[in-house]
Amino acid sequence: MSDWIDEGPSESDLERFNRRHEGFCPECSCRVYDDAEFCPECSMQIGGRIMPKPRVQRDAQNRLTVIVTILVLIGLLGWLVF
């Protein structure tokens, strides 16, 4: 019996089926295809709902947005008070 390892679709398969849209699982940030029903890593039901960025990158961007918003509000309040 041979050990078979799933290496995913080949480049020619991707071109043939025009499936180049990849994203990330919203739960574990594993790379998945856009029409995946389940994540191959965490088995979460995705149903085609993929994220364009990994969770870590998305969380960092959200934190940065909150920090910048707070700094702008502090600046505006300081400008209005003085």
N, CA, C and O atoms as a Maestro MAE file, in Angstrom:
{
 s_m_m2io_version
 :::
 2.0.0
}

f_m_ct {
 s_m_title
 :::
 protein
 m_atom[328] {
  # First column is atom index #
  i_m_mmod_type
  r_m_x_coord
  r_m_y_coord
  r_m_z_coord
  i_m_residue_number
  s_m_chain_name
  s_m_pdb_residue_name
  s_m_pdb_atom_name
  i_m_atomic_number
  :::
  1 25 0.846 -1.166 0.000 1 A "MET " " N  " 7
  2 3 0.000 0.000 0.000 1 A "MET " " CA " 6
  3 2 0.901 1.242 0.000 1 A "MET " " C  " 6
  4 15 1.805 1.349 0.829 1 A "MET " " O  " 8
  5 25 0.668 2.142 -0.888 2 A "SER " " N  " 7
  6 3 1.509 3.340 -0.964 2 A "SER " " CA " 6
  7 2 0.936 4.452 -0.101 2 A "SER " " C  " 6
  8 15 -0.274 4.546 0.102 2 A "SER " " O  " 8
  9 25 1.828 5.284 0.398 3 A "ASP " " N  " 7
  10 3 1.401 6.442 1.180 3 A "ASP " " CA " 6
  11 2 1.033 7.558 0.216 3 A "ASP " " C  " 6
  12 15 1.880 8.052 -0.529 3 A "ASP " " O  " 8
  13 25 -0.209 7.942 0.234 4 A "TRP " " N  " 7
  14 3 -0.698 8.970 -0.672 4 A "TRP " " CA " 6
  15 2 -0.860 10.264 0.091 4 A "TRP " " C  " 6
  16 15 -1.528 10.298 1.124 4 A "TRP " " O  " 8
  17 25 -0.258 11.326 -0.403 5 A "ILE " " N  " 7
  18 3 -0.334 12.635 0.234 5 A "ILE " " CA " 6
  19 2 -1.071 13.572 -0.708 5 A "ILE " " C  " 6
  20 15 -0.680 13.739 -1.864 5 A "ILE " " O  " 8
  21 25 -2.133 14.180 -0.211 6 A "ASP " " N  " 7
  22 3 -2.896 15.132 -1.009 6 A "ASP " " CA " 6
  23 2 -2.127 16.446 -1.078 6 A "ASP " " C  " 6
  24 15 -1.964 17.131 -0.067 6 A "ASP " " O  " 8
  25 25 -1.666 16.789 -2.245 7 A "GLU " " N  " 7
  26 3 -0.918 18.026 -2.444 7 A "GLU " " CA " 6
  27 2 -1.788 19.131 -3.016 7 A "GLU " " C  " 6
  28 15 -1.279 20.175 -3.424 7 A "GLU " " O  " 8
  29 25 -3.086 18.912 -3.051 8 A "GLY " " N  " 7
  30 3 -3.983 19.916 -3.592 8 A "GLY " " CA " 6
  31 2 -4.013 19.860 -5.102 8 A "GLY " " C  " 6
  32 15 -3.356 19.014 -5.709 8 A "GLY " " O  " 8
  33 25 -4.770 20.757 -5.717 9 A "PRO " " N  " 7
  34 3 -4.881 20.751 -7.177 9 A "PRO " " CA " 6
  35 2 -3.598 21.253 -7.828 9 A "PRO " " C  " 6
  36 15 -2.897 22.107 -7.285 9 A "PRO " " O  " 8
  37 25 -3.309 20.707 -8.997 10 A "SER " " N  " 7
  38 3 -2.127 21.148 -9.735 10 A "SER " " CA " 6
  39 2 -2.424 22.491 -10.404 10 A "SER " " C  " 6
  40 15 -3.575 22.920 -10.476 10 A "SER " " O  " 8
  41 25 -1.390 23.132 -10.880 11 A "GLU " " N  " 7
  42 3 -1.548 24.422 -11.559 11 A "GLU " " CA " 6
  43 2 -2.428 24.270 -12.801 11 A "GLU " " C  " 6
  44 15 -3.223 25.157 -13.111 11 A "GLU " " O  " 8
  45 25 -2.289 23.158 -13.505 12 A "SER " " N  " 7
  46 3 -3.113 22.945 -14.700 12 A "SER " " CA " 6
  47 2 -4.584 22.744 -14.318 12 A "SER " " C  " 6
  48 15 -5.478 23.180 -15.044 12 A "SER " " O  " 8
  49 25 -4.838 22.083 -13.174 13 A "ASP " " N  " 7
  50 3 -6.223 21.933 -12.713 13 A "ASP " " CA " 6
  51 2 -6.826 23.292 -12.378 13 A "ASP " " C  " 6
  52 15 -7.979 23.560 -12.714 13 A "ASP " " O  " 8
  53 25 -6.055 24.146 -11.719 14 A "LEU " " N  " 7
  54 3 -6.551 25.474 -11.380 14 A "LEU " " CA " 6
  55 2 -6.901 26.271 -12.626 14 A "LEU " " C  " 6
  56 15 -7.918 26.963 -12.661 14 A "LEU " " O  " 8
  57 25 -6.057 26.172 -13.648 15 A "GLU " " N  " 7
  58 3 -6.323 26.890 -14.892 15 A "GLU " " CA " 6
  59 2 -7.544 26.295 -15.597 15 A "GLU " " C  " 6
  60 15 -8.381 27.026 -16.126 15 A "GLU " " O  " 8
  61 25 -7.637 24.987 -15.599 16 A "ARG " " N  " 7
  62 3 -8.731 24.315 -16.297 16 A "ARG " " CA " 6
  63 2 -10.073 24.631 -15.655 16 A "ARG " " C  " 6
  64 15 -11.053 24.861 -16.364 16 A "ARG " " O  " 8
  65 25 -10.135 24.646 -14.349 17 A "PHE " " N  " 7
  66 3 -11.386 24.917 -13.658 17 A "PHE " " CA " 6
  67 2 -11.533 26.375 -13.253 17 A "PHE " " C  " 6
  68 15 -12.526 26.752 -12.631 17 A "PHE " " O  " 8
  69 25 -10.553 27.192 -13.602 18 A "ASN " " N  " 7
  70 3 -10.559 28.627 -13.325 18 A "ASN " " CA " 6
  71 2 -10.839 28.887 -11.834 18 A "ASN " " C  " 6
  72 15 -11.690 29.705 -11.484 18 A "ASN " " O  " 8
  73 25 -10.110 28.176 -10.973 19 A "ARG " " N  " 7
  74 3 -10.319 28.316 -9.536 19 A "ARG " " CA " 6
  75 2 -9.041 28.842 -8.905 19 A "ARG " " C  " 6
  76 15 -8.285 28.088 -8.292 19 A "ARG " " O  " 8
  77 25 -8.810 30.109 -9.054 20 A "ARG " " N  " 7
  78 3 -7.613 30.720 -8.505 20 A "ARG " " CA " 6
  79 2 -7.920 31.567 -7.281 20 A "ARG " " C  " 6
  80 15 -7.008 32.120 -6.667 20 A "ARG " " O  " 8
  81 25 -9.176 31.673 -6.925 21 A "HIS " " N  " 7
  82 3 -9.552 32.534 -5.810 21 A "HIS " " CA " 6
  83 2 -9.335 31.796 -4.506 21 A "HIS " " C  " 6
  84 15 -10.050 30.847 -4.183 21 A "HIS " " O  " 8
  85 25 -8.348 32.242 -3.772 22 A "GLU " " N  " 7
  86 3 -8.072 31.646 -2.477 22 A "GLU " " CA " 6
  87 2 -8.342 32.660 -1.398 22 A "GLU " " C  " 6
  88 15 -8.279 33.867 -1.634 22 A "GLU " " O  " 8
  89 25 -8.635 32.183 -0.241 23 A "GLY " " N  " 7
  90 3 -8.846 33.042 0.909 23 A "GLY " " CA " 6
  91 2 -8.413 32.297 2.151 23 A "GLY " " C  " 6
  92 15 -7.630 31.351 2.078 23 A "GLY " " O  " 8
  93 25 -8.919 32.720 3.277 24 A "PHE " " N  " 7
  94 3 -8.512 32.136 4.541 24 A "PHE " " CA " 6
  95 2 -9.732 31.746 5.354 24 A "PHE " " C  " 6
  96 15 -10.763 32.418 5.323 24 A "PHE " " O  " 8
  97 25 -9.595 30.651 6.081 25 A "CYS " " N  " 7
  98 3 -10.654 30.189 6.968 25 A "CYS " " CA " 6
  99 2 -10.867 31.232 8.058 25 A "CYS " " C  " 6
  100 15 -9.894 31.708 8.643 25 A "CYS " " O  " 8
  101 25 -12.124 31.602 8.351 26 A "PRO " " N  " 7
  102 3 -12.366 32.600 9.386 26 A "PRO " " CA " 6
  103 2 -12.027 32.101 10.793 26 A "PRO " " C  " 6
  104 15 -11.894 32.906 11.714 26 A "PRO " " O  " 8
  105 25 -11.889 30.794 10.967 27 A "GLU " " N  " 7
  106 3 -11.605 30.240 12.293 27 A "GLU " " CA " 6
  107 2 -10.109 30.073 12.556 27 A "GLU " " C  " 6
  108 15 -9.601 30.549 13.571 27 A "GLU " " O  " 8
  109 25 -9.394 29.391 11.633 28 A "CYS " " N  " 7
  110 3 -7.988 29.055 11.897 28 A "CYS " " CA " 6
  111 2 -7.008 29.737 10.947 28 A "CYS " " C  " 6
  112 15 -5.799 29.553 11.088 28 A "CYS " " O  " 8
  113 25 -7.495 30.514 9.988 29 A "SER " " N  " 7
  114 3 -6.673 31.248 9.008 29 A "SER " " CA " 6
  115 2 -5.916 30.346 8.049 29 A "SER " " C  " 6
  116 15 -4.936 30.776 7.440 29 A "SER " " O  " 8
  117 25 -6.353 29.102 7.904 30 A "CYS " " N  " 7
  118 3 -5.764 28.194 6.919 30 A "CYS " " CA " 6
  119 2 -6.178 28.668 5.524 30 A "CYS " " C  " 6
  120 15 -7.291 29.163 5.346 30 A "CYS " " O  " 8
  121 25 -5.299 28.524 4.543 31 A "ARG " " N  " 7
  122 3 -5.624 28.914 3.171 31 A "ARG " " CA " 6
  123 2 -6.620 27.916 2.583 31 A "ARG " " C  " 6
  124 15 -6.382 26.708 2.602 31 A "ARG " " O  " 8
  125 25 -7.739 28.426 2.061 32 A "VAL " " N  " 7
  126 3 -8.776 27.585 1.465 32 A "VAL " " CA " 6
  127 2 -9.238 28.203 0.147 32 A "VAL " " C  " 6
  128 15 -8.982 29.376 -0.126 32 A "VAL " " O  " 8
  129 25 -9.919 27.400 -0.662 33 A "TYR " " N  " 7
  130 3 -10.470 27.894 -1.920 33 A "TYR " " CA " 6
  131 2 -11.826 28.534 -1.673 33 A "TYR " " C  " 6
  132 15 -12.490 28.245 -0.678 33 A "TYR " " O  " 8
  133 25 -12.227 29.404 -2.585 34 A "ASP " " N  " 7
  134 3 -13.427 30.215 -2.378 34 A "ASP " " CA " 6
  135 2 -14.719 29.412 -2.278 34 A "ASP " " C  " 6
  136 15 -15.679 29.893 -1.677 34 A "ASP " " O  " 8
  137 25 -14.778 28.233 -2.831 35 A "ASP " " N  " 7
  138 3 -16.015 27.463 -2.762 35 A "ASP " " CA " 6
  139 2 -15.906 26.258 -1.828 35 A "ASP " " C  " 6
  140 15 -16.693 25.317 -1.931 35 A "ASP " " O  " 8
  141 25 -14.934 26.287 -0.920 36 A "ALA " " N  " 7
  142 3 -14.756 25.188 0.028 36 A "ALA " " CA " 6
  143 2 -15.937 25.127 0.989 36 A "ALA " " C  " 6
  144 15 -16.403 26.154 1.481 36 A "ALA " " O  " 8
  145 25 -16.407 23.938 1.245 37 A "GLU " " N  " 7
  146 3 -17.500 23.753 2.201 37 A "GLU " " CA " 6
  147 2 -16.967 23.630 3.625 37 A "GLU " " C  " 6
  148 15 -17.592 24.101 4.574 37 A "GLU " " O  " 8
  149 25 -15.795 22.985 3.764 38 A "PHE " " N  " 7
  150 3 -15.190 22.774 5.075 38 A "PHE " " CA " 6
  151 2 -13.707 23.122 5.016 38 A "PHE " " C  " 6
  152 15 -13.067 22.943 3.980 38 A "PHE " " O  " 8
  153 25 -13.165 23.612 6.114 39 A "CYS " " N  " 7
  154 3 -11.739 23.902 6.212 39 A "CYS " " CA " 6
  155 2 -10.982 22.575 6.336 39 A "CYS " " C  " 6
  156 15 -11.378 21.718 7.126 39 A "CYS " " O  " 8
  157 25 -9.902 22.391 5.573 40 A "PRO " " N  " 7
  158 3 -9.158 21.133 5.658 40 A "PRO " " CA " 6
  159 2 -8.374 21.004 6.972 40 A "PRO " " C  " 6
  160 15 -7.983 19.895 7.333 40 A "PRO " " O  " 8
  161 25 -8.141 22.081 7.679 41 A "GLU " " N  " 7
  162 3 -7.374 22.030 8.929 41 A "GLU " " CA " 6
  163 2 -8.267 21.859 10.147 41 A "GLU " " C  " 6
  164 15 -8.078 20.919 10.920 41 A "GLU " " O  " 8
  165 25 -9.240 22.751 10.335 42 A "CYS " " N  " 7
  166 3 -10.049 22.741 11.565 42 A "CYS " " CA " 6
  167 2 -11.434 22.132 11.361 42 A "CYS " " C  " 6
  168 15 -12.182 21.982 12.327 42 A "CYS " " O  " 8
  169 25 -11.787 21.783 10.144 43 A "SER " " N  " 7
  170 3 -13.070 21.157 9.780 43 A "SER " " CA " 6
  171 2 -14.282 22.060 10.020 43 A "SER " " C  " 6
  172 15 -15.412 21.575 10.075 43 A "SER " " O  " 8
  173 25 -14.054 23.362 10.163 44 A "MET " " N  " 7
  174 3 -15.169 24.288 10.329 44 A "MET " " CA " 6
  175 2 -15.959 24.363 9.023 44 A "MET " " C  " 6
  176 15 -15.373 24.364 7.940 44 A "MET " " O  " 8
  177 25 -17.273 24.424 9.122 45 A "GLN " " N  " 7
  178 3 -18.092 24.565 7.928 45 A "GLN " " CA " 6
  179 2 -17.974 26.003 7.441 45 A "GLN " " C  " 6
  180 15 -18.373 26.938 8.135 45 A "GLN " " O  " 8
  181 25 -17.424 26.172 6.244 46 A "ILE " " N  " 7
  182 3 -17.181 27.495 5.679 46 A "ILE " " CA " 6
  183 2 -18.312 27.879 4.735 46 A "ILE " " C  " 6
  184 15 -18.808 29.005 4.777 46 A "ILE " " O  " 8
  185 25 -18.711 26.954 3.896 47 A "GLY " " N  " 7
  186 3 -19.802 27.208 2.961 47 A "GLY " " CA " 6
  187 2 -19.492 28.326 1.988 47 A "GLY " " C  " 6
  188 15 -20.394 29.065 1.593 47 A "GLY " " O  " 8
  189 25 -18.228 28.468 1.588 48 A "GLY " " N  " 7
  190 3 -17.841 29.513 0.643 48 A "GLY " " CA " 6
  191 2 -17.567 30.860 1.287 48 A "GLY " " C  " 6
  192 15 -17.202 31.801 0.583 48 A "GLY " " O  " 8
  193 25 -17.730 30.989 2.603 49 A "ARG " " N  " 7
  194 3 -17.467 32.257 3.296 49 A "ARG " " CA " 6
  195 2 -16.006 32.302 3.714 49 A "ARG " " C  " 6
  196 15 -15.658 31.848 4.803 49 A "ARG " " O  " 8
  197 25 -15.164 32.837 2.872 50 A "ILE " " N  " 7
  198 3 -13.750 32.923 3.186 50 A "ILE " " CA " 6
  199 2 -13.372 34.366 3.481 50 A "ILE " " C  " 6
  200 15 -14.073 35.296 3.081 50 A "ILE " " O  " 8
  201 25 -12.271 34.543 4.174 51 A "MET " " N  " 7
  202 3 -11.783 35.873 4.515 51 A "MET " " CA " 6
  203 2 -10.637 36.218 3.557 51 A "MET " " C  " 6
  204 15 -9.834 35.350 3.214 51 A "MET " " O  " 8
  205 25 -10.558 37.482 3.123 52 A "PRO " " N  " 7
  206 3 -9.496 37.854 2.185 52 A "PRO " " CA " 6
  207 2 -8.120 37.926 2.846 52 A "PRO " " C  " 6
  208 15 -7.104 37.877 2.153 52 A "PRO " " O  " 8
  209 25 -8.073 38.042 4.178 53 A "LYS " " N  " 7
  210 3 -6.804 38.139 4.902 53 A "LYS " " CA " 6
  211 2 -6.809 37.149 6.057 53 A "LYS " " C  " 6
  212 15 -7.869 36.801 6.578 53 A "LYS " " O  " 8
  213 25 -5.612 36.689 6.463 54 A "PRO " " N  " 7
  214 3 -5.563 35.811 7.641 54 A "PRO " " CA " 6
  215 2 -6.048 36.547 8.881 54 A "PRO " " C  " 6
  216 15 -6.000 37.776 8.940 54 A "PRO " " O  " 8
  217 25 -6.514 35.797 9.869 55 A "ARG " " N  " 7
  218 3 -7.070 36.380 11.082 55 A "ARG " " CA " 6
  219 2 -6.079 37.306 11.783 55 A "ARG " " C  " 6
  220 15 -6.469 38.382 12.235 55 A "ARG " " O  " 8
  221 25 -4.823 36.922 11.884 56 A "VAL " " N  " 7
  222 3 -3.827 37.746 12.586 56 A "VAL " " CA " 6
  223 2 -3.670 39.094 11.897 56 A "VAL " " C  " 6
  224 15 -3.633 40.133 12.556 56 A "VAL " " O  " 8
  225 25 -3.578 39.075 10.581 57 A "GLN " " N  " 7
  226 3 -3.441 40.320 9.829 57 A "GLN " " CA " 6
  227 2 -4.700 41.172 9.960 57 A "GLN " " C  " 6
  228 15 -4.610 42.392 10.091 57 A "GLN " " O  " 8
  229 25 -5.851 40.549 9.926 58 A "ARG " " N  " 7
  230 3 -7.115 41.262 10.045 58 A "ARG " " CA " 6
  231 2 -7.261 41.880 11.440 58 A "ARG " " C  " 6
  232 15 -7.696 43.024 11.571 58 A "ARG " " O  " 8
  233 25 -6.897 41.122 12.480 59 A "ASP " " N  " 7
  234 3 -6.978 41.644 13.846 59 A "ASP " " CA " 6
  235 2 -6.026 42.809 14.055 59 A "ASP " " C  " 6
  236 15 -6.386 43.794 14.699 59 A "ASP " " O  " 8
  237 25 -4.820 42.710 13.521 60 A "ALA " " N  " 7
  238 3 -3.847 43.804 13.645 60 A "ALA " " CA " 6
  239 2 -4.359 45.056 12.938 60 A "ALA " " C  " 6
  240 15 -4.209 46.165 13.451 60 A "ALA " " O  " 8
  241 25 -4.952 44.884 11.784 61 A "GLN " " N  " 7
  242 3 -5.494 46.024 11.049 61 A "GLN " " CA " 6
  243 2 -6.657 46.660 11.818 61 A "GLN " " C  " 6
  244 15 -6.782 47.885 11.846 61 A "GLN " " O  " 8
  245 25 -7.500 45.846 12.435 62 A "ASN " " N  " 7
  246 3 -8.605 46.381 13.230 62 A "ASN " " CA " 6
  247 2 -8.093 47.158 14.435 62 A "ASN " " C  " 6
  248 15 -8.619 48.225 14.752 62 A "ASN " " O  " 8
  249 25 -7.069 46.631 15.113 63 A "ARG " " N  " 7
  250 3 -6.500 47.344 16.260 63 A "ARG " " CA " 6
  251 2 -5.900 48.673 15.837 63 A "ARG " " C  " 6
  252 15 -6.079 49.684 16.516 63 A "ARG " " O  " 8
  253 25 -5.189 48.676 14.720 64 A "LEU " " N  " 7
  254 3 -4.584 49.906 14.217 64 A "LEU " " CA " 6
  255 2 -5.662 50.934 13.889 64 A "LEU " " C  " 6
  256 15 -5.492 52.118 14.181 64 A "LEU " " O  " 8
  257 25 -6.751 50.504 13.296 65 A "THR " " N  " 7
  258 3 -7.859 51.409 12.978 65 A "THR " " CA " 6
  259 2 -8.440 52.025 14.246 65 A "THR " " C  " 6
  260 15 -8.727 53.222 14.276 65 A "THR " " O  " 8
  261 25 -8.613 51.228 15.281 66 A "VAL " " N  " 7
  262 3 -9.146 51.741 16.548 66 A "VAL " " CA " 6
  263 2 -8.179 52.742 17.173 66 A "VAL " " C  " 6
  264 15 -8.610 53.790 17.655 66 A "VAL " " O  " 8
  265 25 -6.900 52.446 17.175 67 A "ILE " " N  " 7
  266 3 -5.894 53.346 17.764 67 A "ILE " " CA " 6
  267 2 -5.855 54.671 17.021 67 A "ILE " " C  " 6
  268 15 -5.830 55.735 17.641 67 A "ILE " " O  " 8
  269 25 -5.849 54.612 15.689 68 A "VAL " " N  " 7
  270 3 -5.814 55.844 14.896 68 A "VAL " " CA " 6
  271 2 -7.079 56.661 15.136 68 A "VAL " " C  " 6
  272 15 -7.003 57.884 15.257 68 A "VAL " " O  " 8
  273 25 -8.227 56.020 15.207 69 A "THR " " N  " 7
  274 3 -9.486 56.726 15.459 69 A "THR " " CA " 6
  275 2 -9.454 57.417 16.819 69 A "THR " " C  " 6
  276 15 -9.868 58.570 16.933 69 A "THR " " O  " 8
  277 25 -8.971 56.729 17.848 70 A "ILE " " N  " 7
  278 3 -8.873 57.327 19.182 70 A "ILE " " CA " 6
  279 2 -7.925 58.518 19.177 70 A "ILE " " C  " 6
  280 15 -8.229 59.551 19.773 70 A "ILE " " O  " 8
  281 25 -6.777 58.387 18.510 71 A "LEU " " N  " 7
  282 3 -5.825 59.496 18.446 71 A "LEU " " CA " 6
  283 2 -6.407 60.707 17.716 71 A "LEU " " C  " 6
  284 15 -6.174 61.847 18.118 71 A "LEU " " O  " 8
  285 25 -7.151 60.462 16.663 72 A "VAL " " N  " 7
  286 3 -7.785 61.565 15.925 72 A "VAL " " CA " 6
  287 2 -8.827 62.245 16.805 72 A "VAL " " C  " 6
  288 15 -8.904 63.473 16.830 72 A "VAL " " O  " 8
  289 25 -9.620 61.475 17.519 73 A "LEU " " N  " 7
  290 3 -10.625 62.058 18.411 73 A "LEU " " CA " 6
  291 2 -9.972 62.857 19.536 73 A "LEU " " C  " 6
  292 15 -10.455 63.934 19.883 73 A "LEU " " O  " 8
  293 25 -8.892 62.352 20.106 74 A "ILE " " N  " 7
  294 3 -8.166 63.092 21.144 74 A "ILE " " CA " 6
  295 2 -7.614 64.387 20.573 74 A "ILE " " C  " 6
  296 15 -7.677 65.432 21.222 74 A "ILE " " O  " 8
  297 25 -7.077 64.324 19.368 75 A "GLY " " N  " 7
  298 3 -6.558 65.525 18.715 75 A "GLY " " CA " 6
  299 2 -7.657 66.548 18.460 75 A "GLY " " C  " 6
  300 15 -7.453 67.741 18.680 75 A "GLY " " O  " 8
  301 25 -8.807 66.100 18.003 76 A "LEU " " N  " 7
  302 3 -9.923 67.015 17.746 76 A "LEU " " CA " 6
  303 2 -10.437 67.639 19.046 76 A "LEU " " C  " 6
  304 15 -10.729 68.834 19.090 76 A "LEU " " O  " 8
  305 25 -10.545 66.841 20.088 77 A "LEU " " N  " 7
  306 3 -10.985 67.373 21.377 77 A "LEU " " CA " 6
  307 2 -9.976 68.371 21.930 77 A "LEU " " C  " 6
  308 15 -10.361 69.400 22.484 77 A "LEU " " O  " 8
  309 25 -8.703 68.079 21.785 78 A "GLY " " N  " 7
  310 3 -7.667 69.007 22.231 78 A "GLY " " CA " 6
  311 2 -7.700 70.303 21.447 78 A "GLY " " C  " 6
  312 15 -7.481 71.376 22.008 78 A "GLY " " O  " 8
  313 25 -7.971 70.212 20.161 79 A "TRP " " N  " 7
  314 3 -8.042 71.404 19.315 79 A "TRP " " CA " 6
  315 2 -9.265 72.253 19.664 79 A "TRP " " C  " 6
  316 15 -9.189 73.481 19.654 79 A "TRP " " O  " 8
  317 25 -10.390 71.603 19.974 80 A "LEU " " N  " 7
  318 3 -11.601 72.324 20.324 80 A "LEU " " CA " 6
  319 2 -11.511 72.975 21.694 80 A "LEU " " C  " 6
  320 15 -12.082 74.047 21.897 80 A "LEU " " O  " 8
  321 25 -10.812 72.362 22.638 81 A "VAL " " N  " 7
  322 3 -10.699 72.886 23.991 81 A "VAL " " CA " 6
  323 2 -9.767 74.106 24.027 81 A "VAL " " C  " 6
  324 15 -10.030 75.075 24.739 81 A "VAL " " O  " 8
  325 25 -8.709 74.047 23.275 82 A "PHE " " N  " 7
  326 3 -7.744 75.163 23.312 82 A "PHE " " CA " 6
  327 2 -8.058 76.111 22.239 82 A "PHE " " C  " 6
  328 15 -7.372 77.122 22.089 82 A "PHE " " O  " 8
  :::
 }
 m_bond[327] {
  # First column is bond index #
  i_m_from
  i_m_to
  i_m_order
  :::
  1 1 2 1
  2 2 3 1
  3 3 4 2
  4 3 5 1
  5 5 6 1
  6 6 7 1
  7 7 8 2
  8 7 9 1
  9 9 10 1
  10 10 11 1
  11 11 12 2
  12 11 13 1
  13 13 14 1
  14 14 15 1
  15 15 16 2
  16 15 17 1
  17 17 18 1
  18 18 19 1
  19 19 20 2
  20 19 21 1
  21 21 22 1
  22 22 23 1
  23 23 24 2
  24 23 25 1
  25 25 26 1
  26 26 27 1
  27 27 28 2
  28 27 29 1
  29 29 30 1
  30 30 31 1
  31 31 32 2
  32 31 33 1
  33 33 34 1
  34 34 35 1
  35 35 36 2
  36 35 37 1
  37 37 38 1
  38 38 39 1
  39 39 40 2
  40 39 41 1
  41 41 42 1
  42 42 43 1
  43 43 44 2
  44 43 45 1
  45 45 46 1
  46 46 47 1
  47 47 48 2
  48 47 49 1
  49 49 50 1
  50 50 51 1
  51 51 52 2
  52 51 53 1
  53 53 54 1
  54 54 55 1
  55 55 56 2
  56 55 57 1
  57 57 58 1
  58 58 59 1
  59 59 60 2
  60 59 61 1
  61 61 62 1
  62 62 63 1
  63 63 64 2
  64 63 65 1
  65 65 66 1
  66 66 67 1
  67 67 68 2
  68 67 69 1
  69 69 70 1
  70 70 71 1
  71 71 72 2
  72 71 73 1
  73 73 74 1
  74 74 75 1
  75 75 76 2
  76 75 77 1
  77 77 78 1
  78 78 79 1
  79 79 80 2
  80 79 81 1
  81 81 82 1
  82 82 83 1
  83 83 84 2
  84 83 85 1
  85 85 86 1
  86 86 87 1
  87 87 88 2
  88 87 89 1
  89 89 90 1
  90 90 91 1
  91 91 92 2
  92 91 93 1
  93 93 94 1
  94 94 95 1
  95 95 96 2
  96 95 97 1
  97 97 98 1
  98 98 99 1
  99 99 100 2
  100 99 101 1
  101 101 102 1
  102 102 103 1
  103 103 104 2
  104 103 105 1
  105 105 106 1
  106 106 107 1
  107 107 108 2
  108 107 109 1
  109 109 110 1
  110 110 111 1
  111 111 112 2
  112 111 113 1
  113 113 114 1
  114 114 115 1
  115 115 116 2
  116 115 117 1
  117 117 118 1
  118 118 119 1
  119 119 120 2
  120 119 121 1
  121 121 122 1
  122 122 123 1
  123 123 124 2
  124 123 125 1
  125 125 126 1
  126 126 127 1
  127 127 128 2
  128 127 129 1
  129 129 130 1
  130 130 131 1
  131 131 132 2
  132 131 133 1
  133 133 134 1
  134 134 135 1
  135 135 136 2
  136 135 137 1
  137 137 138 1
  138 138 139 1
  139 139 140 2
  140 139 141 1
  141 141 142 1
  142 142 143 1
  143 143 144 2
  144 143 145 1
  145 145 146 1
  146 146 147 1
  147 147 148 2
  148 147 149 1
  149 149 150 1
  150 150 151 1
  151 151 152 2
  152 151 153 1
  153 153 154 1
  154 154 155 1
  155 155 156 2
  156 155 157 1
  157 157 158 1
  158 158 159 1
  159 159 160 2
  160 159 161 1
  161 161 162 1
  162 162 163 1
  163 163 164 2
  164 163 165 1
  165 165 166 1
  166 166 167 1
  167 167 168 2
  168 167 169 1
  169 169 170 1
  170 170 171 1
  171 171 172 2
  172 171 173 1
  173 173 174 1
  174 174 175 1
  175 175 176 2
  176 175 177 1
  177 177 178 1
  178 178 179 1
  179 179 180 2
  180 179 181 1
  181 181 182 1
  182 182 183 1
  183 183 184 2
  184 183 185 1
  185 185 186 1
  186 186 187 1
  187 187 188 2
  188 187 189 1
  189 189 190 1
  190 190 191 1
  191 191 192 2
  192 191 193 1
  193 193 194 1
  194 194 195 1
  195 195 196 2
  196 195 197 1
  197 197 198 1
  198 198 199 1
  199 199 200 2
  200 199 201 1
  201 201 202 1
  202 202 203 1
  203 203 204 2
  204 203 205 1
  205 205 206 1
  206 206 207 1
  207 207 208 2
  208 207 209 1
  209 209 210 1
  210 210 211 1
  211 211 212 2
  212 211 213 1
  213 213 214 1
  214 214 215 1
  215 215 216 2
  216 215 217 1
  217 217 218 1
  218 218 219 1
  219 219 220 2
  220 219 221 1
  221 221 222 1
  222 222 223 1
  223 223 224 2
  224 223 225 1
  225 225 226 1
  226 226 227 1
  227 227 228 2
  228 227 229 1
  229 229 230 1
  230 230 231 1
  231 231 232 2
  232 231 233 1
  233 233 234 1
  234 234 235 1
  235 235 236 2
  236 235 237 1
  237 237 238 1
  238 238 239 1
  239 239 240 2
  240 239 241 1
  241 241 242 1
  242 242 243 1
  243 243 244 2
  244 243 245 1
  245 245 246 1
  246 246 247 1
  247 247 248 2
  248 247 249 1
  249 249 250 1
  250 250 251 1
  251 251 252 2
  252 251 253 1
  253 253 254 1
  254 254 255 1
  255 255 256 2
  256 255 257 1
  257 257 258 1
  258 258 259 1
  259 259 260 2
  260 259 261 1
  261 261 262 1
  262 262 263 1
  263 263 264 2
  264 263 265 1
  265 265 266 1
  266 266 267 1
  267 267 268 2
  268 267 269 1
  269 269 270 1
  270 270 271 1
  271 271 272 2
  272 271 273 1
  273 273 274 1
  274 274 275 1
  275 275 276 2
  276 275 277 1
  277 277 278 1
  278 278 279 1
  279 279 280 2
  280 279 281 1
  281 281 282 1
  282 282 283 1
  283 283 284 2
  284 283 285 1
  285 285 286 1
  286 286 287 1
  287 287 288 2
  288 287 289 1
  289 289 290 1
  290 290 291 1
  291 291 292 2
  292 291 293 1
  293 293 294 1
  294 294 295 1
  295 295 296 2
  296 295 297 1
  297 297 298 1
  298 298 299 1
  299 299 300 2
  300 299 301 1
  301 301 302 1
  302 302 303 1
  303 303 304 2
  304 303 305 1
  305 305 306 1
  306 306 307 1
  307 307 308 2
  308 307 309 1
  309 309 310 1
  310 310 311 1
  311 311 312 2
  312 311 313 1
  313 313 314 1
  314 314 315 1
  315 315 316 2
  316 315 317 1
  317 317 318 1
  318 318 319 1
  319 319 320 2
  320 319 321 1
  321 321 322 1
  322 322 323 1
  323 323 324 2
  324 323 325 1
  325 325 326 1
  326 326 327 1
  327 327 328 2
  :::
 }
}
